[in-house]
Amino acid sequence: MLVYLAQNTPTGPEFGKASPLGLLVILILLAGTVLLVRSMNKHLKGLPETFEPEHPEPDQKADEGTEPGAIEPDPGDGTPKAPKTD
């Protein structure tokens, strides 16, 4: 089988030539990649340095290891509310 494949090597005027359509596809893919990278860089420049809140005091209760919804908001008179129990 290998001898048969070795004897039938492609030769002729069309061997080794690429289609111009292949070059067009590669150029379109490269242009798309360049445009995507530029767009991504613009979006990344618009992001803040850190996502830490500037004033974390209002979120402090929720960030202390409690379950979501376990602490009810203060009624405003200074007395803390008891946690919910199911």
C-alpha atoms as one frame of an Amber mdcrd trajectory, in Angstrom:
protein
   0.000   0.000   0.000   2.792   2.465   0.887   4.564   1.670  -2.380   1.378
   2.494  -4.285   0.995   5.817  -2.465   4.641   6.697  -3.061   4.305   6.029
  -6.792   1.241   8.250  -7.166   2.786  11.531  -6.058   0.834  14.461  -7.459
   2.680  16.346 -10.164   1.581  18.661 -12.882   0.800  22.300 -13.476  -1.794
  22.559 -10.644   0.300  20.908  -7.904   1.258  23.249  -5.055  -0.830  26.203
  -6.147  -3.210  27.827  -3.722  -6.472  29.445  -4.587  -6.773  33.242  -4.379
  -9.927  32.595  -2.389  -7.814  31.077   0.404  -5.722  34.235   0.595  -8.901
  36.324   0.759 -10.254  34.222   3.628  -6.983  34.567   5.561  -6.917  38.349
   5.046 -10.531  38.683   6.208  -9.773  36.629   9.333  -6.707  38.732  10.094
  -8.642  41.987   9.650 -11.403  40.696  11.932  -8.862  39.716  14.577  -7.225
  43.151  14.467 -10.598  44.878  14.814 -11.605  42.649  17.736  -8.330  43.312
  19.571  -8.683  47.072  19.096 -12.264  46.999  20.348 -11.305  44.896  23.360
  -8.496  47.311  24.247 -10.895  50.275  24.097 -13.304  48.510  26.435 -10.539
  47.494  28.844  -9.281  51.081  29.082 -12.745  52.157  30.211 -12.784  49.789
  33.195 -11.921  51.103  36.647  -8.668  50.095  38.341 -10.558  48.220  41.061
 -14.138  47.168  41.634 -13.970  47.827  45.374 -16.782  50.143  46.540 -15.668
  53.613  47.593 -17.829  53.585  50.728 -18.354  49.958  51.846 -20.245  50.846
  55.059 -23.792  50.193  53.716 -22.725  46.773  52.383 -20.777  45.758  55.481
 -23.638  43.778  57.085 -24.193  41.674  53.989 -20.480  40.993  53.550 -19.897
  39.508  57.007 -20.645  35.902  56.053 -24.408  36.084  56.371 -26.779  34.370
  54.032 -28.481  36.581  51.454 -31.659  38.010  52.932 -30.857  36.853  56.488
 -30.466  40.401  57.813 -33.383  42.765  57.497 -32.758  46.484  57.098 -32.710
  48.680  60.211 -36.081  50.253  61.003 -34.341  53.589  61.555 -34.887  53.915
  65.308 -31.543  52.354  66.217 -32.837  48.976  67.381 -31.442  46.052  65.417
 -33.858  43.570  63.917 -33.511  39.893  64.699 -32.367  37.596  61.887 -35.028
  35.661  59.997 -35.594  32.048  60.909 -37.258  29.612  58.593
